[in-house]
Every structure is written in C-alpha cells, then in structure tokens.
Amino acid sequence: MSVFALGLNHSSAPLDLRGRFAFTLEQLAPTLQGFRERVQQPKQARKGLPEAAMLSTCNRTELYVAGGPALVRPAVEWLAGLGDVASSHLLDHAYVMEGSAAARHAFRVASGLDSMVLGEPQILGQMKQAVREADQAGTLGSTLHQLFQRTFSVAKEVRTATEIGAHSISMAAASVRLAGQLFEDLKDVRVLFVGAGEMIELVATHFAAKNPKSMAVANRTLERGEKLAGRLGAEAIRLSDLSQRLHEFDAVISCTASSLPLIGLGAVERALKARKHRPMFMVDLAVPRDIEPEVAKLDDVYLYTVDDLSTVVQTAGEKRQAAVEQAEAIIETGVQSFQHWMEQRSTVPLIQALNAQADDWRAAEMARARKLLAKGADVDEVLEALSRGLTNKMMHGALAELHASDGAQRQQLAHTVSRLFLRNSAFAPGSVKPDDGEL
C-alpha cells in the first residue's frame, strides 16, 4: 500500500485550466466512486479497491489515493478525461507526489503554507469537508483516514504554536482594499454580491464593515440569498434579474459554483451604457469563472480574478519567515511519524498470517489433548505432550531452514534465529556458531 497525491493549483496551472477540474461538494462522491470504477481490475475483491479523497477549491483540485503505485498513470488519465484535456497537457501543469512527499504536501496545504494567502484558515475547513465527503462516499479507507487525521493534528499544532497566520491579507480583505483604491469613499458605493457561499459571506462581511451606500445579494436559490441578505441588512434579488439590474451597482463580487459564466460581455456593456460609463469594480472569485474574461478589456471596468489577487495578498516574507521555518519543522516531524506508521502497517499481513498459523497449531494441539484426556490419559503427560507439540511446531520452520542453508546464508540465518529465539539467553545475537552435527 502506498499513498500519492495528484493535483494542480494556483502556482502550477492557469485559472481557466483549473476551472476544468473544479467540483462542487455534491459532485465529489460520484466523482470518487467513478474513479474507483475506472481503475479497479476485473474481478478485483472489494477489499482491494483503492482509497480516494478529493479536495476542490478555487485555488486547487487534488486527488489523494492509497493503493498500488501502478495507479498513478490511470489516475492521471482519468483526471485528464474529466477535464477533457490530453494527459500530457495535464501533466504540464499538475504535480504527482508519492509516499512521504504526499504526506508533507497534505500537511502544508492544511497548515496554509501552500495557499495563495499564507496561513489562511479556510483551507483546513475545506479539507475536513472533503474528507467527510470521501467517508460518506465509502472511498476513504483506513490509510487515508490515518493520513488526514494526522494532517489535521499537524495543522492545529502549526496554528497554535506559530504565528503563521498573523498579518495575512485574505481574499476578502484584498477585494475591499482594491475597491478602496478605485473609489474615494466606499460609503458612496453600491455593492452587489453574486452567490451566497462561504467566500461571498466573508467578502460581504468585510465590505459591510466599511458601511457602503447599499448592498444586494443575488443567488440562484432566493431563500439562501435572503438569509445572507438578512444578516447583512442587504437586499436579496433573483439571479434571473441580474442583467437588468447590473447597472445599479458600482462594485460586483461574484463566487458561485456555476459551470458557465453568469455575467457576460453584453450584459456589462449594457450596464456601462446605462451608467454613462461610470467605472465598475468587479471581482470574480469563482473557478470556473463567473464573469466572461472579455469583460476585462472594457475601458470602464476593473476586473480582478483570484489569480490577479495573488499579488495583493502577498506580504513581506521577513515578518513571518521564522514562523514558516517553525511550521516546516512541525510538519517534518509529522511526516516522519506518518512514514513510520506506514512502514509498520506494511508488516500487518505477515503478523496476521503468523497469528493465524499459531492459532491453527494451538487448536490442533488442544484437540489432541482433549482426545487424550477423554481416553483417561494422565493430565501431566497430556500437558507435557501439548507443550512439546507446540514447541516442535514453532521451531520446525527455523530448524529446517538452518539445516537446508550453508555458507554465508547459514551464518546470516543463524544470526536472525538467535535474535528471534535467544533474546534473553546467554547467547548474544550473532555469537551463535552452531556445529553441523548439532542441528
């Protein structure tokens, strides 16, 4: 059993390519089950199916798999097929990490060290949700469960023992900062939020703190939009009315799970005409895009995507360099611990087989002892026979191998046998030099 991570993120792939591999929470379970069906071998036992979990956010899509190393290539081909791109093109922008490297990556992601916003906390919650979805889909398994539980533990230690998240600028705060650079006073700005998810709620909370002139929430599900609007003191509008009312707003921030753009070039052009070309500030936090990229070419529109915001959210590294180094040390300790667990786990089948063999021997000797007792044999003689029988069975394999070996192999085997059977005797491991006639 090995573990690998296959993914692409804001550092490795452009926005539009990431958009091809964006999945909603509702899509994760069937997607993971589809992966299992694709890679399983004919007549493969269910216990042999690979474990899988998938994390999908605006900045990354990552598939974590526990199974044989031969699954990497099928996983790449499967993921490329979902995004309708060639495997070679996907690999140009993706990364594959195996073993301890995969664990290290998971720990860094959960700790916020691999995020566009260094130390941001949202990714940990998103990863926990991804694990819950995999568990409910029945694709998690004991190895990935162990990996992610250790991931969450490491992330918690990083956040409590370091200042990795101090002074970070979130996407939400960055949006407000950019709007403040365009408009003289945000109290004169009318703001529209498209969507009602966690990211929009964060952005809306930051904007609300600046007391804009008005706020509105447009969402596909009106009830959910009304719920968020109620908390903000904003107006809830139907998504179907968006194009007719777009001209009313100076700032538009959008983040939905739509697979196609909701705000097209034509709608923005009409809005600008109605506004007599007063500038519009737009932020598209969605992956795939909510706003057609051609909108950015319009003279009176200032459109920013999640990738554009990356330059805003970066802060001087010197202030947190010590915290990063401390976090990396915590992560490395966690990686070594997980690797040790994986190595121990590799011996589990052998341990199970040894226990099963010992149980068979015990059962056979017990059955023989009961028969002797039933025939009236002396108890001490029966116990003597039982103990001798068990001893002979346990020693037979080692002694047979020693008899069959010779030369250097015999010396190495003698050393191993002495370690296994003579640990508490006067014979130190390696000092046993049996004579051929004594075996």
C-alpha positions in Angstrom: 0.0 0.0 0.0 1.4 3.4 -1.0 -0.1 6.9 -1.0 0.1 9.6 -3.7 -1.4 13.0 -4.4 -2.2 14.2 -7.9 -3.2 17.8 -8.3 -3.0 21.3 -9.8 -3.1 24.6 -8.0 -2.8 28.4 -8.4 1.0 28.0 -8.7 1.1 25.2 -11.3 -1.9 25.9 -13.6 -3.7 28.9 -15.1 -7.2 29.8 -13.9 -9.1 28.5 -17.0 -7.4 25.1 -16.8 -8.2 24.9 -13.1 -11.8 25.7 -13.9 -12.0 22.4 -15.9 -11.3 20.5 -12.8 -13.5 22.3 -10.3 -16.0 20.1 -8.5 -18.8 21.1 -6.1 -19.3 19.2 -2.8 -22.2 17.4 -4.3 -20.1 16.2 -7.2 -17.3 14.8 -5.0 -18.9 11.5 -4.0 -20.0 10.3 -7.5 -16.6 11.5 -8.9 -14.7 9.5 -6.4 -16.8 6.4 -7.0 -16.3 6.9 -10.7 -12.5 6.9 -10.1 -12.8 3.6 -8.3 -14.8 2.0 -11.1 -12.3 3.3 -13.7 -9.1 1.9 -12.0 -10.3 -1.3 -10.4 -9.2 -4.5 -12.1 -11.7 -7.1 -13.3 -12.9 -9.5 -10.6 -11.0 -7.4 -8.0 -12.1 -8.0 -4.4 -13.7 -5.0 -2.8 -11.1 -5.0 -0.1 -8.5 -4.4 -2.8 -10.1 -1.3 -4.2 -8.0 1.9 -3.8 -8.9 4.5 -1.3 -9.5 8.0 -2.6 -10.4 11.5 -1.5 -10.6 14.7 -3.4 -10.1 18.4 -2.4 -11.5 21.0 -4.8 -11.3 24.8 -4.1 -11.0 27.9 -6.2 -7.2 27.5 -6.0 -6.6 23.8 -6.3 -8.0 20.4 -7.1 -6.2 17.4 -5.6 -6.8 13.7 -5.6 -5.3 11.7 -2.8 -5.1 7.9 -3.4 -3.9 5.0 -1.2 -3.2 1.9 -3.3 -0.6 0.4 -5.5 2.0 2.7 -7.3 0.7 1.4 -10.6 -2.4 3.5 -10.1 -0.6 6.8 -10.8 -0.9 6.6 -14.6 -4.5 5.5 -14.6 -5.3 8.3 -12.2 -3.7 10.9 -14.5 -5.6 9.6 -17.5 -8.9 9.5 -15.6 -8.5 13.1 -14.3 -7.5 14.3 -17.7 -10.6 12.7 -19.2 -12.8 14.6 -16.7 -11.3 17.9 -17.8 -11.4 16.9 -21.5 -7.7 17.6 -21.9 -4.8 15.4 -23.0 -2.8 13.6 -20.3 0.4 15.3 -21.4 -1.2 18.7 -21.1 -2.5 18.0 -17.6 1.0 16.8 -16.5 2.5 20.0 -17.8 0.5 21.8 -15.1 0.0 19.2 -12.5 2.1 17.6 -9.8 2.3 14.0 -8.5 3.7 13.3 -5.1 4.2 9.9 -3.6 4.8 8.5 -0.1 6.3 10.9 2.4 6.2 13.7 -0.2 2.4 13.3 -0.5 2.0 13.4 3.3 4.2 16.5 3.5 2.1 18.2 0.8 -1.2 17.4 2.6 0.3 18.8 5.9 1.5 22.0 4.2 -1.8 22.6 2.5 -3.9 22.1 5.7 -1.4 24.4 7.5 -1.9 27.2 5.0 1.8 27.1 3.8 0.7 26.2 0.2 -2.1 28.7 -0.1 -2.2 31.9 -2.1 -2.7 33.6 1.2 0.0 32.3 3.5 -1.5 30.9 6.7 -5.2 31.4 5.6 -7.5 29.2 7.7 -10.3 28.4 5.2 -8.4 25.6 3.5 -8.4 23.5 6.7 -12.2 23.6 6.9 -12.4 22.8 3.2 -10.1 19.8 3.6 -12.1 18.5 6.5 -15.3 18.7 4.4 -13.6 16.9 1.6 -12.6 14.0 3.9 -16.2 13.8 5.2 -17.5 13.6 1.6 -15.0 10.8 0.9 -16.0 9.0 4.0 -19.7 9.2 3.1 -18.9 8.0 -0.4 -17.2 4.9 1.1 -13.9 5.7 -0.6 -11.8 6.9 2.4 -10.3 3.8 3.9 -8.0 3.3 6.9 -4.8 4.6 5.3 -6.2 7.9 4.1 -8.2 8.2 7.3 -4.9 8.0 9.2 -3.2 10.4 6.8 -5.9 13.1 7.2 -6.3 12.7 11.0 -2.5 13.3 11.2 -2.9 16.2 8.8 -5.5 17.9 10.9 -3.4 17.4 14.1 -0.3 18.9 12.4 -2.3 21.9 11.1 -3.7 22.5 14.6 -0.2 22.5 16.1 1.1 24.8 13.4 -1.7 27.3 14.0 -1.4 27.2 17.8 2.4 27.1 18.1 3.3 29.6 15.4 2.2 33.0 14.1 1.9 31.7 10.5 -1.5 33.4 10.1 -0.6 36.7 11.6 -0.9 39.8 9.4 -2.1 37.9 6.4 -4.4 39.6 3.9 -7.3 37.4 3.0 -9.0 37.4 -0.4 -12.0 39.2 1.2 -9.8 41.9 2.7 -7.9 42.2 -0.6 -11.1 42.8 -2.5 -12.0 45.6 -0.2 -8.5 47.1 -0.4 -8.7 47.2 -4.2 -12.1 48.8 -4.2 -10.8 51.4 -1.8 -8.1 52.3 -4.3 -10.6 52.8 -7.1 -13.4 54.7 -5.1 -12.6 57.7 -3.0 -15.1 56.6 -0.3 -16.7 53.2 0.0 -19.6 54.8 1.8 -20.8 56.1 -1.6 -20.6 52.7 -3.3 -23.4 50.3 -4.1 -22.2 46.7 -3.8 -23.6 43.5 -5.4 -22.7 40.0 -4.2 -23.4 37.2 -6.6 -23.6 33.9 -4.7 -24.2 33.1 -1.0 -21.5 30.7 -0.1 -18.7 30.9 2.5 -16.4 33.1 0.3 -19.1 35.6 -0.5 -20.1 35.8 3.1 -16.5 36.6 4.1 -16.2 39.3 1.4 -19.6 40.7 2.3 -18.6 40.9 6.0 -15.5 42.9 5.1 -17.5 45.3 2.8 -20.2 45.7 5.4 -17.6 46.9 7.9 -17.0 49.9 5.5 -20.7 50.9 5.5 -21.3 51.1 1.8 -24.3 53.0 0.5 -26.2 49.8 -0.3 -25.6 46.1 -0.6 -27.5 43.4 -2.5 -27.2 39.6 -2.8 -28.1 37.7 -5.9 -28.3 34.0 -5.7 -29.8 31.1 -7.7 -31.7 30.0 -4.6 -33.6 33.1 -3.4 -34.2 31.7 0.1 -30.5 31.3 0.8 -29.8 34.7 -0.7 -32.4 36.2 1.6 -30.8 34.6 4.6 -27.4 36.1 3.9 -29.0 39.4 2.9 -30.9 39.5 6.2 -27.7 39.2 8.2 -26.1 42.0 6.2 -29.0 44.3 6.1 -28.9 44.0 2.3 -31.5 43.4 -0.5 -32.0 40.0 -1.9 -32.6 39.8 -5.7 -33.2 37.0 -8.1 -30.3 35.8 -10.2 -32.6 36.0 -13.2 -32.9 39.7 -12.6 -29.1 40.2 -12.6 -28.6 41.5 -16.1 -31.5 44.1 -15.8 -30.1 45.5 -12.5 -26.4 45.2 -13.1 -26.1 48.9 -13.9 -27.2 49.9 -10.4 -24.0 48.7 -8.8 -20.6 50.2 -8.6 -18.9 47.0 -7.3 -19.8 43.4 -8.1 -18.2 40.5 -6.4 -19.1 37.0 -7.6 -18.3 33.5 -6.4 -20.7 30.7 -7.4 -20.4 27.1 -8.3 -21.8 27.7 -11.8 -20.0 25.7 -14.6 -20.6 28.6 -17.0 -20.2 32.4 -16.7 -23.2 34.2 -15.2 -22.2 37.7 -16.3 -21.4 38.1 -20.0 -19.8 40.8 -22.0 -23.0 42.0 -23.4 -24.7 42.5 -20.1 -21.7 44.5 -18.8 -21.7 46.6 -21.9 -25.3 47.5 -21.5 -24.8 48.2 -17.8 -21.9 50.6 -18.6 -24.1 52.4 -21.2 -26.9 52.9 -18.6 -24.3 54.1 -16.1 -22.9 56.6 -18.7 -19.6 54.8 -18.4 -19.1 55.4 -14.7 -16.4 52.8 -13.7 -17.4 49.4 -12.3 -15.2 47.4 -10.0 -15.6 43.6 -10.4 -14.1 40.7 -8.6 -14.5 37.1 -9.9 -13.6 34.7 -7.2 -15.1 31.7 -8.9 -13.4 28.7 -10.5 -14.6 28.2 -13.2 -15.2 31.9 -14.0 -18.5 33.6 -13.2 -17.6 36.7 -15.4 -16.5 36.3 -19.0 -12.8 37.2 -19.3 -13.5 39.6 -22.3 -15.1 41.9 -19.8 -11.7 42.9 -18.6 -11.0 44.6 -21.9 -13.7 47.2 -21.4 -12.3 50.6 -20.6 -14.5 51.4 -17.7 -14.3 48.0 -15.9 -11.7 47.0 -13.4 -12.0 43.2 -13.3 -9.9 41.0 -10.9 -9.8 37.2 -10.7 -8.4 35.0 -7.9 -5.1 34.9 -9.7 -5.0 38.7 -10.0 -5.5 39.0 -6.3 -2.4 36.9 -5.6 -0.1 40.0 -5.9 -2.3 41.9 -3.5 -2.3 39.2 -0.8 1.4 38.7 -0.7 3.1 40.4 2.2 6.7 40.8 3.1 8.1 37.4 3.9 10.6 38.6 6.5 8.0 39.2 9.2 6.9 35.6 9.1 10.0 33.7 8.0 10.7 32.5 11.5 7.1 31.3 11.8 7.3 29.5 8.4 10.5 27.7 9.5 8.9 26.6 12.8 5.9 25.4 10.9 8.0 23.4 8.4 9.8 21.7 11.4 6.4 20.7 12.9 5.4 19.3 9.5 8.6 17.4 9.1 8.1 15.7 12.4 4.6 14.7 11.4 5.8 13.4 8.1 8.4 11.1 9.8 5.7 9.9 12.2 3.3 9.0 9.3 6.1 7.3 7.4 6.9 5.2 10.4 3.2 4.2 10.7 3.1 3.2 7.0 6.3 1.1 7.4 4.7 -0.7 10.4 1.5 -1.2 8.5 3.3 -3.0 5.7 4.0 -5.8 8.1 0.4 -6.2 9.1 -0.4 -9.0 6.6 2.6 -11.0 7.9 1.6 -10.5 11.5 -1.9 -11.6 10.7 -0.6 -14.7 8.9 1.6 -15.6 11.9 -1.2 -15.2 14.3 -3.5 -17.4 12.1 -0.8 -20.1 11.9 -0.2 -20.0 15.7 -4.0 -20.3 16.2 -4.1 -23.3 13.9 -1.3 -25.0 15.8 -2.9 -24.3 19.1 -6.2 -25.6 18.0 -4.7 -28.8 16.7 -2.8 -29.5 19.9 -5.8 -28.6 22.1 -7.9 -31.1 20.1 -5.3 -33.8 20.5 -5.0 -33.1 24.3 -8.8 -33.3 24.7 -8.9 -36.7 23.0 -6.2 -38.0 25.3 -7.9 -36.7 28.4 -11.2 -38.2 27.2 -9.4 -41.6 27.0 -8.2 -41.2 30.6 -4.6 -40.2 30.0 -2.6 -38.7 32.8 -3.1 -34.9 33.0 0.7 -34.2 33.4 1.5 -36.4 30.4 -1.1 -34.7 28.3 0.2 -31.2 29.3 3.8 -32.4 28.5 2.7 -33.6 25.1 0.7 -30.4 24.4 3.7 -28.2 25.2 6.1 -30.4 23.3 3.8 -30.4 20.3 3.5 -26.6 20.2 7.3 -26.2 20.7 8.1 -28.5 17.9 5.7 -26.8 15.5 7.1 -23.3 16.4 10.7 -24.4 16.0 10.3 -26.7 13.0 10.5 -24.0 10.3 13.5 -22.2 11.7 15.4 -25.5 12.2 14.5 -26.8 8.8 15.8 -23.6 7.2 19.1 -23.8 9.2 19.6 -27.4 8.0 18.9 -26.5 4.4 21.3 -23.5 4.3 25.0 -23.3 4.0 27.9 -20.8 3.9 27.2 -17.1 4.3 23.4 -17.8 4.1 23.7 -20.1 7.0 25.6 -17.6 9.2 23.0 -14.8 8.4 20.1 -17.2 9.1 21.8 -18.3 12.4 22.1 -14.6 13.4 18.4 -14.0 12.7 17.2 -17.1 14.5 19.3 -16.2 17.5 17.7 -12.7 17.6 14.2 -14.3 17.4 14.6 -17.1 19.9 17.6 -16.4 22.1 16.9 -12.7 23.1 17.1 -13.4 26.8 19.7 -16.2 26.8 23.4 -16.1 27.3 23.9 -16.3 23.5 24.1 -12.8 22.2 22.8 -12.3 18.6 25.5 -13.2 16.2 27.5 -15.2 18.6 25.8 -18.5 17.9 28.1 -20.6 15.7 26.3 -24.0 15.5 28.2 -27.1 14.6 26.7 -29.0 11.7 26.2 -32.1 13.9 24.3 -30.2 16.5 21.4 -29.2 14.3 
